[in-house]
Amino acid sequence: MSKYLAYTFLYDDATDLKCDFEILSDEISSMIGLLRSLLDEKDIAADPSLEENLCIINELMYHINPSLRTQVMVTENELDWLFQITQALKTAQKEAEPKSGGLTFFVPQGCTQAAYSHVIRSKCKTLVRLLSRYKQQGNAVDDILFDFTNLYSGYFHNLALWFNKTHGVKERIFTSRAYKLS
């Protein structure tokens, strides 16, 4: 191996998705760090715990990072904590959600912090899909990894809505033509 090697496992077999998982979770962690740097006085005033929460969420992603290669180092208590703060964000948004006849989404846009939260949300879904592919290859995946990565997507969705609400940005509603509620 070259003395210039960026990461030991970059040349692993292409069908072994562990390195891909580590690279993607590293990317998400970097994005969380960037989002944290974008917090402004309005965000901190609206939720003084947000900066520390994002720091913890970032560290948890880094604990998730080596889970396929070594062992799972995140706990049910940490998962419960993330669920509780996600639920708090979700509850705050339910009051403002408009109703429609179809499956309603918010277009992923808004203030800078919200838009970036949507990017992280989407990347977390990609991480779930990568875990799923890894498991479909016959590898064992602890359910807590699916729970965390799915919950991360939900957290950043609700955080995006919170940012827009905090910054006075009205959500743009999208009602799917393809997916209808029965």
C-alpha positions as CSV (number, residue, x, y, z in Angstrom):
1,M,0.0,0.0,0.0
2,S,1.1,3.5,-0.7
3,K,2.2,5.9,2.0
4,Y,-0.4,8.3,0.5
5,L,-3.3,6.0,1.2
6,A,-6.4,8.0,2.5
7,Y,-8.1,5.0,4.2
8,T,-6.9,1.4,4.7
9,F,-10.0,-0.3,3.3
10,L,-10.5,1.8,0.1
11,Y,-9.3,-1.1,-2.1
12,D,-11.6,-3.8,-0.5
13,D,-13.5,-6.0,-2.9
14,A,-16.3,-4.0,-4.6
15,T,-19.0,-6.5,-3.4
16,D,-17.9,-5.9,0.3
17,L,-20.0,-2.9,1.3
18,K,-18.4,-2.3,4.7
19,C,-16.0,0.4,3.3
20,D,-18.9,2.0,1.4
21,F,-20.9,2.1,4.6
22,E,-18.0,3.7,6.5
23,I,-17.4,6.3,3.7
24,L,-21.1,7.3,3.6
25,S,-21.5,7.5,7.4
26,D,-18.3,9.6,7.5
27,E,-19.8,11.9,4.8
28,I,-23.0,12.2,6.9
29,S,-21.0,13.0,10.0
30,S,-19.1,15.7,8.1
31,M,-22.4,17.1,6.9
32,I,-23.8,17.2,10.5
33,G,-20.7,19.1,11.5
34,L,-21.2,21.5,8.7
35,L,-24.9,22.0,9.7
36,R,-23.8,22.6,13.3
37,S,-21.5,25.4,12.0
38,L,-24.4,27.0,10.2
39,L,-26.4,27.5,13.4
40,D,-27.2,31.1,14.1
41,E,-28.3,33.2,17.0
42,K,-32.0,32.6,16.1
43,D,-31.5,28.8,16.2
44,I,-29.7,28.8,19.5
45,A,-32.2,31.2,21.1
46,A,-35.1,29.0,19.9
47,D,-33.4,25.8,21.2
48,P,-30.4,26.2,23.4
49,S,-29.8,22.4,23.4
50,L,-29.6,22.2,19.6
51,E,-25.9,22.8,19.3
52,E,-25.0,20.1,21.9
53,N,-27.6,17.7,20.5
54,L,-26.1,18.0,17.0
55,C,-22.7,17.3,18.5
56,I,-24.0,14.1,20.2
57,I,-25.8,13.0,17.1
58,N,-22.6,13.5,15.1
59,E,-20.6,11.5,17.6
60,L,-23.2,8.7,17.5
61,M,-22.9,8.6,13.7
62,Y,-19.1,8.1,14.2
63,H,-19.8,5.3,16.6
64,I,-22.1,3.7,14.0
65,N,-19.4,4.1,11.3
66,P,-17.3,0.9,12.1
67,S,-20.2,-1.2,13.2
68,L,-20.2,-3.6,10.1
69,R,-16.4,-4.1,10.4
70,T,-16.0,-4.4,14.2
71,Q,-19.0,-4.3,16.6
72,V,-22.0,-2.2,17.3
73,M,-21.1,0.5,19.8
74,V,-24.4,2.4,20.0
75,T,-27.0,1.6,22.7
76,E,-30.7,1.3,23.1
77,N,-30.6,4.2,25.6
78,E,-28.9,6.4,22.9
79,L,-31.6,5.3,20.4
80,D,-34.3,6.2,22.9
81,W,-32.7,9.6,23.4
82,L,-32.7,10.3,19.7
83,F,-36.3,9.1,19.4
84,Q,-37.4,11.4,22.2
85,I,-35.8,14.5,20.6
86,T,-37.2,13.5,17.2
87,Q,-40.7,13.2,18.7
88,A,-40.3,16.6,20.3
89,L,-39.5,18.1,16.9
90,K,-42.3,16.2,15.3
91,T,-44.9,17.3,17.8
92,A,-43.9,20.9,17.4
93,Q,-44.4,20.6,13.6
94,K,-47.8,18.7,13.7
95,E,-49.5,21.9,14.8
96,A,-48.5,23.7,11.7
97,E,-49.0,20.9,9.1
98,P,-51.7,21.6,6.6
99,K,-54.0,18.7,5.5
100,S,-54.7,17.6,2.0
101,G,-56.4,14.8,0.1
102,G,-53.3,12.9,-0.9
103,L,-50.0,12.0,0.7
104,T,-48.5,15.3,1.6
105,F,-44.9,16.2,1.6
106,F,-43.0,19.4,2.1
107,V,-40.7,20.3,-0.8
108,P,-37.1,20.0,0.5
109,Q,-36.1,23.6,0.6
110,G,-36.2,26.7,2.8
111,C,-33.5,28.5,4.8
112,T,-29.9,27.2,4.5
113,Q,-30.1,25.1,7.7
114,A,-33.4,23.5,6.6
115,A,-32.1,22.8,3.1
116,Y,-28.9,21.2,4.5
117,S,-31.0,19.2,7.0
118,H,-32.9,17.8,4.0
119,V,-29.6,16.8,2.3
120,I,-28.6,14.9,5.4
121,R,-32.1,13.3,5.7
122,S,-31.7,12.0,2.1
123,K,-28.2,10.7,2.7
124,C,-29.4,8.8,5.8
125,K,-32.0,7.0,3.6
126,T,-29.1,6.1,1.3
127,L,-27.3,4.7,4.4
128,V,-30.4,2.6,5.3
129,R,-30.5,1.3,1.7
130,L,-26.8,0.4,1.9
131,L,-27.4,-1.5,5.1
132,S,-30.2,-3.3,3.5
133,R,-28.1,-4.4,0.5
134,Y,-25.4,-5.5,2.9
135,K,-27.9,-7.7,4.7
136,Q,-29.3,-9.0,1.5
137,Q,-25.8,-10.3,0.7
138,G,-26.2,-12.7,3.6
139,N,-24.4,-10.6,6.2
140,A,-25.7,-10.1,9.7
141,V,-26.8,-6.6,10.6
142,D,-27.9,-5.7,14.1
143,D,-31.4,-4.2,14.0
144,I,-30.3,-1.2,16.1
145,L,-28.3,0.0,13.0
146,F,-31.5,0.0,10.9
147,D,-33.4,1.7,13.8
148,F,-30.7,4.4,14.1
149,T,-30.2,5.1,10.5
150,N,-34.0,5.3,9.8
151,L,-34.5,7.5,12.8
152,Y,-31.7,9.8,11.7
153,S,-33.6,10.4,8.5
154,G,-36.8,11.3,10.5
155,Y,-34.8,13.5,12.9
156,F,-33.3,15.6,10.0
157,H,-36.7,15.8,8.3
158,N,-38.3,17.2,11.4
159,L,-35.3,19.4,12.1
160,A,-35.6,20.9,8.6
161,L,-39.2,21.8,9.3
162,W,-38.2,23.2,12.7
163,F,-35.5,25.4,11.0
164,N,-38.0,26.8,8.5
165,K,-40.5,27.5,11.2
166,T,-37.8,29.2,13.4
167,H,-36.7,31.3,10.4
168,G,-40.2,32.2,9.3
169,V,-40.0,30.3,6.1
170,K,-43.3,28.9,4.9
171,E,-43.2,25.3,3.8
172,R,-44.1,24.6,0.2
173,I,-46.6,21.8,0.0
174,F,-46.3,18.9,-2.4
175,T,-49.2,16.5,-2.9
176,S,-48.2,13.4,-4.8
177,R,-50.1,12.6,-8.0
178,A,-48.9,9.0,-7.8
179,Y,-49.5,8.2,-4.1
180,K,-53.0,8.8,-2.9
181,L,-54.4,8.2,0.6
182,S,-57.3,5.7,0.5
